[in-house]
Amino acid sequence: MSRLRAALPLILLVVAGIVLFSSGALDRLHPEQLVTHQAQLRADIDNSPWLSRVAFIGLLTLAMSTGIPGTVVIIMAGGFAFGALEGSIYGSIGLTLGTLILFLASRYAFGTGSKHPPAIVDKLHHGFERHPVAYTLFLRFIPVAPFGLITVGLAWLRCPLWLFLGASWLGGTVSLIFETSIGAGLGQALAESNGHFGLGLLMQRSIWMPLSAIGLLALLPLLVERFSRRRRRAALAASANSHEH
C-alpha cells in the first residue's frame, strides 16, 4: 500500500498525459491550425495578454511534467504567438517547472530504487557514477533520448536536485531557443508567402538556420561516440605498446 501511495503522483501524471495527448488539444497548435486561426489568436492575446501567457506556461508545464511526446509543437506555437524572445522566456519557465514536477514525482515513486532498474537507467548508470556533473550536462545538452525519459532516469539515479535543475534549465533552454525561433520564423515566413505552405518556407533564413542548429545537436551523440571510440582505441594501443617495451 505504501508503494502505491508513493507511486500515485507519477501515476496521476501519466494519466494526465494520456488524457492530454488523446484529447486532440495539441492538434490545435500545429502550424496549419495556427495560421488558419491566427487572426483570432492575435485578438485573444491582445484582449488577455497576461492570461494568454500564463495559459501557455501552464500548458507547457503540464506537457513536460507528463513526459508526453509532441511538446515541441507547444514550444513552436509559443514562438509563433509571442515571438522568439518572449516565447523562449515563457517556454523556459514552463520547461523547467514541468521537468521539476516529473523529477520529484519520479524520485518519490522510486524511493531508493530497486534491484531491477529500468533499461534507460542501466544505460545511464556507469557514466553518471563516474562523472555525475559532466554526464548530467551532457545528457541535457545532447538529445540521446527523449527529455522525459532522461528525467525519469536521473530521478532513479538520485541526481542531486541542484544539479538536475541547473542542467535541465541550461540544456533544455538551448534546444528550446532554436525550436521557438522556428515557430517565430514560421509566422514571419507565412506572412511573406500569404499563408501558403511549401518547400519554399524551408529556404527562409528564419527557418533553415534554427533547423540546422537542431540537426547539429542531433548529430552530436554520434560524433561524441566516435570520438570516445577513437580515444579508447588509442589508449589500448598505447597500453599494448608500453607492455611490449
Residue pairs with C-beta under 8 A, 6 or more apart in sequence:
3 111
6 108
6 109
6 111
7 109
9 104
9 105
9 108
9 109
10 105
10 106
10 108
10 109
13 65
13 66
13 67
13 101
13 102
13 105
14 66
14 67
16 62
16 65
16 66
17 63
17 66
17 67
17 68
18 68
20 26
20 62
20 63
20 66
20 68
21 68
21 69
21 70
25 59
26 63
26 70
26 73
26 74
27 33
29 73
29 74
29 76
29 77
30 73
31 76
31 80
31 183
31 186
31 190
31 197
32 197
34 41
34 77
34 80
34 81
34 187
35 190
35 195
35 197
38 80
38 187
41 81
44 52
45 52
45 81
45 82
52 81
53 82
53 86
53 90
56 74
56 77
56 78
56 81
56 82
56 90
56 94
57 90
57 93
57 94
57 97
58 94
59 74
59 94
60 71
60 74
60 75
60 78
60 90
60 91
60 94
60 95
60 98
61 93
61 94
61 97
61 98
61 101
62 98
63 70
63 71
63 74
63 98
64 71
64 94
64 95
64 97
64 98
64 99
64 101
64 102
64 147
64 148
65 97
65 98
65 99
65 101
65 102
65 105
66 98
66 102
66 148
67 102
67 146
67 147
67 148
67 149
67 151
67 152
68 148
69 146
71 147
72 179
75 87
75 91
75 95
75 176
75 179
75 180
75 183
76 179
76 180
76 182
76 183
76 186
77 183
78 87
78 90
78 91
78 180
78 183
79 87
79 88
79 91
79 179
79 180
79 181
79 182
79 183
79 184
79 185
79 186
79 187
80 87
80 183
80 184
80 186
80 187
81 87
81 183
82 90
83 184
84 177
84 180
84 181
84 184
84 185
87 180
87 183
87 184
88 173
88 176
88 177
88 180
88 181
91 173
91 176
91 179
91 180
92 169
92 172
92 173
92 176
95 168
95 169
95 172
95 173
95 176
96 165
96 168
96 169
96 172
96 173
99 147
99 151
99 168
99 172
100 164
100 165
100 168
102 148
102 151
102 152
102 155
103 151
103 154
103 155
103 159
103 161
103 164
103 168
104 155
106 151
106 152
106 155
106 156
107 155
107 156
107 158
110 155
110 156
112 158
113 156
113 158
117 125
117 156
118 152
118 153
118 156
120 145
120 149
120 150
120 152
120 153
121 153
121 156
121 157
123 153
124 135
124 139
124 150
124 153
124 154
124 157
125 157
127 135
127 138
128 135
128 136
128 154
128 157
128 159
132 159
132 160
132 163
133 163
136 154
136 159
136 163
136 164
136 167
137 167
137 170
137 171
138 224
139 145
139 150
139 154
139 167
139 171
140 150
140 167
140 168
140 170
140 171
140 172
141 170
141 171
141 174
141 217
141 220
142 217
142 220
142 221
142 224
143 175
143 217
143 218
143 221
144 150
144 221
145 153
147 172
151 168
154 164
174 217
175 214
175 217
178 210
178 213
178 214
178 217
179 210
179 214
181 206
181 209
181 210
182 207
182 210
182 211
182 214
184 206
185 204
185 205
185 206
185 207
185 210
186 201
186 206
186 207
188 204
188 206
189 201
189 204
189 206
189 207
190 196
190 197
190 201
192 204
193 200
193 201
201 207
202 208
202 211
